[in-house]
Amino acid sequence: AMRAAPPAHAGLAGGFNNTARQAGTALGVAVYGAVAGQALRPAFVSGLHVLAWVSAGLWLVALALTRIVPSR
């Protein structure tokens, strides 16, 4: 994102990049807390397994996107 932005918009691109990263981190923590935060429920371990598979799938999608999207 930073290399694609013109020099006049470098600050805006950096701010947007940081905001998107922070929002993604907050969303990930919220989803993990929603799934894993209720340890007293009987489906706790099952929920952790689902969470692990979903996380692995998202990492694979991110990896595929880094290979598909051309760099400059």
N, CA and C atoms as a LAMMPS dump frame, in Angstrom:
ITEM: TIMESTEP
0
ITEM: NUMBER OF ATOMS
216
ITEM: BOX BOUNDS ff ff ff
-5.0000000000000000e+02 5.0000000000000000e+02
-5.0000000000000000e+02 5.0000000000000000e+02
-5.0000000000000000e+02 5.0000000000000000e+02
ITEM: ATOMS id mol type element x y z
1 1 1 N 0.826 -1.185 0
2 1 2 C 0 0 0
3 1 3 C 0.873 1.252 0
4 2 1 N 1.974 1.187 0.675
5 2 2 C 2.817 2.378 0.774
6 2 3 C 3.534 2.663 -0.546
7 3 1 N 3.972 1.64 -1.25
8 3 2 C 4.686 1.867 -2.511
9 3 3 C 3.753 2.344 -3.612
10 4 1 N 2.489 1.938 -3.547
11 4 2 C 1.541 2.31 -4.591
12 4 3 C 1.03 3.733 -4.42
13 5 1 N 1.165 4.292 -3.238
14 5 2 C 0.641 5.636 -2.971
15 5 3 C 1.606 6.697 -3.479
16 6 1 N 1.068 7.764 -4.055
17 6 2 C 1.944 8.867 -4.452
18 6 3 C 2.545 9.528 -3.214
19 7 1 N 3.701 10.147 -3.343
20 7 2 C 4.35 10.757 -2.176
21 7 3 C 3.461 11.742 -1.414
22 8 1 N 2.578 12.42 -2.117
23 8 2 C 1.7 13.386 -1.447
24 8 3 C 0.683 12.71 -0.534
25 9 1 N 0.419 11.426 -0.776
26 9 2 C -0.565 10.695 0.019
27 9 3 C 0.077 9.618 0.897
28 10 1 N 1.364 9.685 1.097
29 10 2 C 2.059 8.659 1.881
30 10 3 C 1.555 8.613 3.318
31 11 1 N 1.296 9.754 3.91
32 11 2 C 0.793 9.785 5.286
33 11 3 C -0.581 9.155 5.398
34 12 1 N -1.448 9.456 4.438
35 12 2 C -2.789 8.881 4.423
36 12 3 C -2.723 7.367 4.238
37 13 1 N -1.871 6.903 3.329
38 13 2 C -1.737 5.469 3.087
39 13 3 C -1.201 4.758 4.323
40 14 1 N -0.224 5.344 4.98
41 14 2 C 0.318 4.741 6.194
42 14 3 C -0.706 4.69 7.31
43 15 1 N -1.472 5.758 7.458
44 15 2 C -2.514 5.781 8.477
45 15 3 C -3.599 4.759 8.206
46 16 1 N -4.002 4.638 6.94
47 16 2 C -5.016 3.647 6.587
48 16 3 C -4.498 2.234 6.813
49 17 1 N -3.251 1.988 6.444
50 17 2 C -2.647 0.673 6.648
51 17 3 C -2.631 0.316 8.131
52 18 1 N -2.232 1.242 8.969
53 18 2 C -2.184 1.001 10.405
54 18 3 C -3.582 0.778 10.973
55 19 1 N -4.555 1.571 10.522
56 19 2 C -5.93 1.417 10.995
57 19 3 C -6.495 0.057 10.613
58 20 1 N -6.261 -0.37 9.381
59 20 2 C -6.754 -1.675 8.936
60 20 3 C -6.115 -2.801 9.738
61 21 1 N -4.838 -2.686 10.026
62 21 2 C -4.155 -3.714 10.812
63 21 3 C -4.701 -3.769 12.23
64 22 1 N -4.901 -2.61 12.837
65 22 2 C -5.433 -2.565 14.203
66 22 3 C -6.856 -3.102 14.257
67 23 1 N -7.674 -2.751 13.269
68 23 2 C -9.057 -3.24 13.236
69 23 3 C -9.089 -4.754 13.052
70 24 1 N -8.223 -5.282 12.205
71 24 2 C -8.156 -6.73 12.011
72 24 3 C -7.723 -7.455 13.269
73 25 1 N -6.763 -6.888 13.975
74 25 2 C -6.312 -7.484 15.232
75 25 3 C -7.427 -7.467 16.264
76 26 1 N -8.121 -6.345 16.381
77 26 2 C -9.22 -6.246 17.345
78 26 3 C -10.336 -7.222 17.009
79 27 1 N -10.648 -7.364 15.732
80 27 2 C -11.682 -8.309 15.323
81 27 3 C -11.259 -9.743 15.628
82 28 1 N -9.999 -10.068 15.372
83 28 2 C -9.507 -11.408 15.682
84 28 3 C -9.578 -11.724 17.16
85 29 1 N -9.207 -10.775 17.993
86 29 2 C -9.278 -10.974 19.443
87 29 3 C -10.73 -11.131 19.88
88 30 1 N -11.626 -10.345 19.301
89 30 2 C -13.044 -10.432 19.661
90 30 3 C -13.635 -11.785 19.275
91 31 1 N -13.306 -12.268 18.091
92 31 2 C -13.821 -13.572 17.652
93 31 3 C -13.245 -14.678 18.526
94 32 1 N -11.952 -14.616 18.789
95 32 2 C -11.345 -15.623 19.659
96 32 3 C -11.984 -15.591 21.042
97 33 1 N -12.204 -14.413 21.588
98 33 2 C -12.836 -14.298 22.9
99 33 3 C -14.252 -14.836 22.901
100 34 1 N -14.984 -14.62 21.813
101 34 2 C -16.353 -15.127 21.728
102 34 3 C -16.377 -16.649 21.684
103 35 1 N -15.403 -17.242 20.997
104 35 2 C -15.375 -18.701 20.879
105 35 3 C -14.76 -19.336 22.117
106 36 1 N -13.654 -18.803 22.581
107 36 2 C -12.906 -19.447 23.661
108 36 3 C -13.219 -18.884 25.037
109 37 1 N -13.939 -17.797 25.117
110 37 2 C -14.152 -17.141 26.398
111 37 3 C -15.135 -17.825 27.318
112 38 1 N -15.903 -18.741 26.814
113 38 2 C -16.919 -19.406 27.621
114 38 3 C -16.46 -20.835 27.919
115 39 1 N -15.461 -20.955 28.753
116 39 2 C -14.835 -22.257 29.015
117 39 3 C -15.746 -23.22 29.756
118 40 1 N -16.812 -22.738 30.353
119 40 2 C -17.684 -23.622 31.116
120 40 3 C -18.672 -24.375 30.238
121 41 1 N -18.808 -23.993 29.023
122 41 2 C -19.723 -24.697 28.122
123 41 3 C -19.096 -26.017 27.689
124 42 1 N -19.929 -27.022 27.453
125 42 2 C -19.386 -28.337 27.066
126 42 3 C -18.728 -28.348 25.688
127 43 1 N -19.061 -27.403 24.843
128 43 2 C -18.496 -27.395 23.493
129 43 3 C -17.211 -26.578 23.406
130 44 1 N -16.552 -26.34 24.526
131 44 2 C -15.356 -25.496 24.545
132 44 3 C -14.254 -26.057 23.654
133 45 1 N -13.92 -27.318 23.823
134 45 2 C -12.836 -27.926 23.037
135 45 3 C -13.226 -27.983 21.571
136 46 1 N -14.469 -28.308 21.3
137 46 2 C -14.939 -28.331 19.919
138 46 3 C -14.83 -26.942 19.293
139 47 1 N -15.181 -25.919 20.062
140 47 2 C -15.064 -24.547 19.569
141 47 3 C -13.629 -24.164 19.268
142 48 1 N -12.7 -24.617 20.11
143 48 2 C -11.285 -24.333 19.855
144 48 3 C -10.807 -25.024 18.584
145 49 1 N -11.287 -26.229 18.338
146 49 2 C -10.907 -26.93 17.11
147 49 3 C -11.431 -26.188 15.882
148 50 1 N -12.679 -25.747 15.956
149 50 2 C -13.242 -24.974 14.845
150 50 3 C -12.443 -23.696 14.636
151 51 1 N -12.125 -23.023 15.722
152 51 2 C -11.348 -21.79 15.642
153 51 3 C -9.981 -22.038 15.003
154 52 1 N -9.337 -23.124 15.363
155 52 2 C -8.029 -23.442 14.79
156 52 3 C -8.135 -23.688 13.284
157 53 1 N -9.157 -24.423 12.849
158 53 2 C -9.323 -24.699 11.422
159 53 3 C -9.666 -23.437 10.64
160 54 1 N -10.527 -22.597 11.204
161 54 2 C -10.87 -21.339 10.533
162 54 3 C -9.636 -20.451 10.429
163 55 1 N -8.854 -20.377 11.495
164 55 2 C -7.626 -19.571 11.475
165 55 3 C -6.649 -20.092 10.43
166 56 1 N -6.485 -21.401 10.368
167 56 2 C -5.582 -21.989 9.376
168 56 3 C -6.068 -21.684 7.961
169 57 1 N -7.371 -21.767 7.75
170 57 2 C -7.928 -21.452 6.438
171 57 3 C -7.694 -20.006 6.042
172 58 1 N -7.881 -19.101 6.994
173 58 2 C -7.651 -17.685 6.706
174 58 3 C -6.18 -17.406 6.411
175 59 1 N -5.283 -18.079 7.109
176 59 2 C -3.853 -17.914 6.826
177 59 3 C -3.523 -18.41 5.415
178 60 1 N -4.153 -19.522 5.006
179 60 2 C -3.907 -20.034 3.659
180 60 3 C -4.447 -19.077 2.595
181 61 1 N -5.604 -18.48 2.851
182 61 2 C -6.148 -17.49 1.92
183 61 3 C -5.202 -16.297 1.823
184 62 1 N -4.708 -15.829 2.954
185 62 2 C -3.771 -14.702 2.946
186 62 3 C -2.493 -15.064 2.192
187 63 1 N -2 -16.278 2.392
188 63 2 C -0.805 -16.721 1.674
189 63 3 C -1.055 -16.764 0.176
190 64 1 N -2.205 -17.296 -0.217
191 64 2 C -2.539 -17.356 -1.642
192 64 3 C -2.636 -15.958 -2.241
193 65 1 N -3.225 -15.035 -1.504
194 65 2 C -3.342 -13.666 -2.012
195 65 3 C -1.982 -13.003 -2.178
196 66 1 N -1.044 -13.3 -1.287
197 66 2 C 0.289 -12.71 -1.439
198 66 3 C 1.003 -13.265 -2.661
199 67 1 N 0.648 -14.472 -3.067
200 67 2 C 1.265 -15.068 -4.257
201 67 3 C 0.581 -14.597 -5.535
202 68 1 N -0.71 -14.282 -5.453
203 68 2 C -1.477 -13.894 -6.64
204 68 3 C -1.286 -12.423 -6.974
205 69 1 N -1.356 -11.562 -5.96
206 69 2 C -1.284 -10.117 -6.186
207 69 3 C 0.142 -9.751 -6.586
208 70 1 N 0.307 -9.132 -7.741
209 70 2 C 1.669 -8.789 -8.179
210 70 3 C 2.255 -7.657 -7.339
211 71 1 N 3.544 -7.729 -7.131
212 71 2 C 4.236 -6.65 -6.419
213 71 3 C 4.837 -5.707 -7.451
214 72 1 N 5.129 -4.523 -7.003
215 72 2 C 5.682 -3.53 -7.938
216 72 3 C 7.172 -3.549 -7.91
